[in-house]
Amino acid sequence: MTTHRAATGEASPLAIADVSYQYPRFELGPVTFEVRAGEILGLVGPNGSGKTTLLEVIVGRRQPAKGTVRIAGDRDPVEPETRRLLGYGADSTEELISELTAVEFWRIHALAQAGRDGRARCNERAVAVAASLEFDPPAQPISTYSHGMKKKTQIVASCLHEPLVVVLDEPTNGLDPLTSYRLGAHVDALAARGSACLMATHDLAWAQRFCHRIAAISNGRIVAIGDVDEIFPTGRPLLDRFMAVVEGELL
C-alpha cells in the first residue's frame, strides 16, 4: 500500500487546531492534528473517549467551545459550500430515510451534494461505489434491510460526490470481513485520488491494514499519533499495543 502525502507547503484538506467541546461531565480536547491529502488517518480509542464527538465537531454538527476546524485551507465546515467538500457517515444508521430505497436515498444525496448539474455524475458514482462493495440493493424500503445493508447504503451516500474530506465513524461496524476489506480498498482508492480520509474505528486489524497514520484518543485527549507502523508495530499483539497506547504506557 502506497502512503500518499501532500506536497510541501500545501495546506492539508482537514486541519483541527486546539478544538475543545464541553459536556457536563466530559471534556473533549484540546485536540490538534491534520489529515493530509492522500492520507488515511485512523482514530482509535475506548468507548466514551470522544471519537464521535470529535467527528461531529469536524463536520459541523457540533460547534466547538474553542479552537477551529478548517477544510481546504480556510473554509469553515458549517458553510453550505464547504459541506459539499465533506463526506460523512455516522456510526448510527438512524439518519437513513427508511421509507426510501437505497437508490432513492442516493439520488437525494446526489442532488444535495452536487445540484442538478452534477446529479447525473453523482448517481453514476453511487452505482460504482456500491459495485466496489459488491452491493446490489433491492428495490425495497431501507427499513427492510439488514444492518450491514443499511451501513453500505450510508457509506455509498457519503462517498458518491467524491469528497475532498471523507469522515466515517465505525465504517466496518456490521460489515462482514470481505466487505470490510472492500471498503478499505475503496477508501485507499479515494486517498490515492487525493482525498483526506479520517476513520474512527474499533477494528484494530482493519486500521493496521489500511490506515497510514493512527491517532489514539483517551478521555478526550489525543494521547498518541504517528505512522501506523509506529503505533501498531508488526509482531506485537494489537490489543496489547492498544492498551499500552491509550493508557500512556507505550511499549
C-alpha positions in Angstrom: 0.0 0.0 0.0 1.4 3.4 -1.0 1.4 6.2 1.5 0.4 9.4 -0.1 1.5 12.8 1.2 0.6 16.4 0.4 3.2 18.4 -1.3 5.5 20.5 0.9 3.8 23.8 1.8 0.4 22.6 0.6 -2.4 23.1 3.1 -3.9 19.9 4.4 -7.6 19.4 3.4 -8.5 18.9 7.1 -6.9 20.9 9.9 -8.0 20.8 13.6 -6.4 23.3 15.9 -7.0 23.4 19.7 -10.5 22.1 19.4 -12.5 21.5 22.6 -16.1 20.6 23.4 -17.7 20.6 26.8 -20.3 18.2 28.2 -21.5 18.5 31.9 -19.2 15.6 32.9 -16.8 15.2 30.0 -14.5 17.5 28.1 -13.1 16.9 24.7 -9.8 18.4 23.9 -7.9 20.5 23.2 -7.3 18.4 20.1 -4.9 19.4 17.3 -4.0 17.4 14.2 -4.2 17.4 10.4 -5.2 14.9 7.8 -3.2 15.4 4.7 -4.2 15.0 1.0 -4.0 11.3 0.1 -3.9 10.1 3.7 -6.0 7.7 5.7 -5.9 8.6 9.4 -7.4 6.1 11.8 -8.9 7.4 15.0 -8.9 4.7 17.8 -9.9 4.8 21.4 -12.2 3.2 24.0 -15.9 3.8 24.2 -16.7 7.2 25.6 -13.2 8.6 24.7 -14.6 11.3 22.4 -14.3 9.9 19.0 -17.8 10.5 17.8 -18.0 14.0 19.4 -14.8 14.9 17.7 -16.1 13.8 14.3 -19.3 15.7 14.8 -17.3 18.8 15.6 -15.2 18.3 12.5 -18.2 18.0 10.1 -20.0 20.9 11.7 -22.7 19.1 13.6 -21.4 20.5 16.9 -19.8 23.8 17.5 -16.5 23.7 19.4 -16.3 25.7 22.6 -12.8 26.7 21.5 -10.5 26.1 18.5 -11.0 25.9 14.8 -11.7 23.3 12.1 -10.6 24.2 8.6 -11.4 22.5 5.4 -9.4 23.1 2.2 -7.2 25.7 3.9 -9.6 28.3 5.4 -13.1 27.1 5.0 -15.5 26.6 7.9 -17.3 23.2 7.8 -20.7 24.9 8.6 -20.7 26.9 5.4 -23.0 25.3 2.8 -20.5 25.3 0.0 -17.9 23.7 2.3 -20.3 20.9 3.2 -20.1 19.7 -0.4 -16.4 19.1 0.1 -17.2 16.7 3.0 -18.4 13.1 3.1 -19.7 11.9 6.4 -21.0 8.6 7.5 -22.2 8.3 11.1 -21.9 5.2 13.2 -25.7 5.0 13.6 -27.9 4.3 10.6 -30.9 6.0 12.1 -30.4 9.0 9.7 -31.3 6.9 6.7 -34.8 7.6 5.3 -36.3 4.2 6.0 -39.3 4.7 3.6 -36.9 5.1 0.6 -34.9 2.5 -1.3 -31.2 2.8 -1.3 -31.1 4.2 -4.9 -33.8 6.8 -4.0 -31.7 7.8 -0.9 -28.6 8.2 -3.0 -30.5 10.4 -5.5 -31.4 12.8 -2.7 -27.8 12.9 -1.6 -26.7 13.5 -5.2 -29.0 16.5 -5.6 -27.9 17.9 -2.2 -24.2 17.5 -2.8 -23.9 18.4 -6.5 -27.1 20.2 -7.5 -29.0 19.5 -10.7 -26.0 20.0 -13.0 -23.9 17.3 -11.3 -26.6 15.0 -10.2 -26.2 12.5 -13.1 -22.5 12.1 -12.3 -23.1 11.5 -8.6 -25.8 8.9 -9.5 -23.3 7.1 -11.7 -20.7 7.4 -8.9 -23.2 5.8 -6.4 -23.5 2.8 -8.7 -19.8 2.5 -8.9 -19.2 2.8 -5.2 -21.9 0.2 -4.5 -20.3 -2.2 -7.0 -17.0 -1.8 -5.3 -18.6 -3.1 -2.1 -20.5 -5.7 -4.2 -23.7 -4.2 -3.0 -26.8 -4.6 -5.3 -29.5 -3.0 -3.2 -33.0 -4.4 -3.5 -35.8 -2.2 -4.7 -37.4 -2.3 -1.2 -37.6 0.2 1.6 -34.4 0.7 3.6 -36.4 -0.3 6.7 -36.4 -3.9 5.4 -32.6 -4.0 5.0 -30.2 -5.8 7.4 -27.8 -3.7 9.4 -25.0 -4.4 7.1 -27.0 -3.4 4.0 -28.0 -0.1 5.8 -24.4 0.5 6.6 -23.4 0.0 2.9 -26.2 2.4 1.9 -24.8 5.0 4.2 -21.2 4.6 3.0 -22.2 5.0 -0.6 -24.1 8.2 0.2 -21.1 9.6 2.0 -18.8 9.0 -1.0 -20.8 9.4 -4.1 -19.8 13.0 -4.7 -16.0 12.2 -4.4 -15.5 14.5 -1.4 -12.2 16.2 -0.6 -12.5 15.1 3.1 -14.1 11.8 4.0 -15.1 11.2 7.6 -16.5 7.8 8.6 -17.5 6.7 12.1 -17.1 3.0 12.7 -17.5 2.2 9.0 -16.9 -1.5 9.4 -19.5 -1.9 12.1 -21.9 -4.6 10.9 -19.9 -5.5 7.7 -18.7 -9.0 7.0 -14.9 -9.4 6.6 -15.0 -9.4 2.8 -17.0 -6.2 2.7 -14.7 -4.6 5.3 -11.8 -5.4 3.1 -13.5 -4.0 0.0 -14.3 -0.9 2.0 -10.7 -0.5 2.9 -9.7 -0.8 -0.8 -12.3 1.8 -1.7 -11.0 4.3 0.9 -7.5 3.6 -0.3 -8.6 4.5 -3.8 -10.1 7.7 -2.5 -6.9 8.6 -0.8 -4.9 7.8 -4.0 -7.0 10.4 -5.8 -6.1 13.0 -3.1 -8.9 12.8 -0.5 -8.1 13.2 3.2 -9.8 10.3 5.0 -10.5 10.1 8.7 -11.8 6.8 10.0 -12.9 6.2 13.6 -12.8 2.5 14.3 -12.6 -0.2 16.9 -11.3 -2.6 14.3 -7.6 -2.5 15.0 -6.7 -5.0 12.4 -8.5 -3.0 9.7 -6.8 0.2 10.9 -3.4 -1.5 10.8 -4.0 -2.8 7.3 -5.5 0.3 5.6 -4.5 3.4 7.6 -1.3 5.4 7.0 -1.3 7.0 10.4 -3.1 6.4 13.7 -4.3 8.9 16.3 -5.3 7.4 19.7 -7.7 9.2 21.9 -8.4 8.6 25.5 -10.5 10.6 28.0 -11.0 13.3 25.4 -7.3 13.8 24.6 -5.1 12.6 21.8 -2.5 10.5 23.6 -0.5 9.3 20.6 -0.3 10.0 16.9 2.1 8.6 14.4 2.6 6.3 11.4 0.7 3.0 11.7 4.0 1.0 12.0 4.9 3.2 14.9 1.7 2.9 16.8 0.9 -0.7 15.8 4.3 -2.3 15.0 4.3 -5.7 13.3 4.8 -8.6 15.6 3.2 -7.2 18.7 -0.4 -8.2 19.7 -2.7 -5.4 18.6 -4.8 -5.4 21.7 -1.8 -5.3 24.0 -0.4 -2.4 22.0 -3.7 -0.6 22.0 -4.0 -0.9 25.8 -0.5 0.4 26.2 -1.1 3.4 23.9 -4.4 4.5 25.4 -3.0 4.2 28.9 0.0 6.2 28.1 2.4 3.4 28.5 4.0 2.9 25.1 5.8 -0.5 24.9 
